[in-house]
Amino acid sequence: MKIGVISDIHGNLPALEAVLEDCEQRGLSTIVCLGDSVGYGANPNECCDLVRTRCTACVMGNHDSALCGVTPLQFFNAYARAAIDWSLAMVDDPNKQWLRDLPLTHAIEDALFVHATPKDPGAWNYIHNPDEAAMHFAVMAPSRTAFIGHSHIPAHFTGSENRRIINVGAVGQPRDRNPHAGYVVYDTETRNFQWCRVNYDIQRAAQAIRDAGLPEFLASRLFIGM
């Protein structure tokens, strides 16, 4: 079975639509979302609706948690706080309840799906390098592969006993200097994975941010993938 793994949509509806279309063209009927449907972008409610409709499973991200009032806003930068404050009025009650009820982890066969880290997933820590990845391999069992997002930067870390942690990148706000929406296709039989990048209408997403009165930086960064 081939699975689409998406993460960090962040209210970017054009990017999400493009990625879901790419998944459909690849014949992917199972799509797992690693969280953060909201934050930064101008269409958080529409993105929640689409994830709920199209994704097989979804886990909670830190922006989802903040919008629900679980994670304090003091842990976010000024741009993130502004977007979450704005999104509070944009996301309807059913979607807020859906976000609140999301699990922190999900598993399919020997694959673990989590927004930030396998160990203490609700602490919202980051895995940037092999040293940071090393402490998480032991807690992955029985899973051999963990898919994460959170940093918005694609990465692949390997450990003992064929364990690995794969960062799928970001749909709605890539930060690897590549502005194209990113996600992963995973084959559960071969355990092979592929990073995919998809063109989308960045101008439309940026203009929606400007029209919403959100910080200009949240619009301009989309064009350079940072």
Summary of the structure (lengths in Angstrom):
residues: 226
radius of gyration: 16.1
end to end distance: 32.6
largest distance: 50.3
contacts: 805
relative contact order: 0.19
helix: 38%
strand: 19%
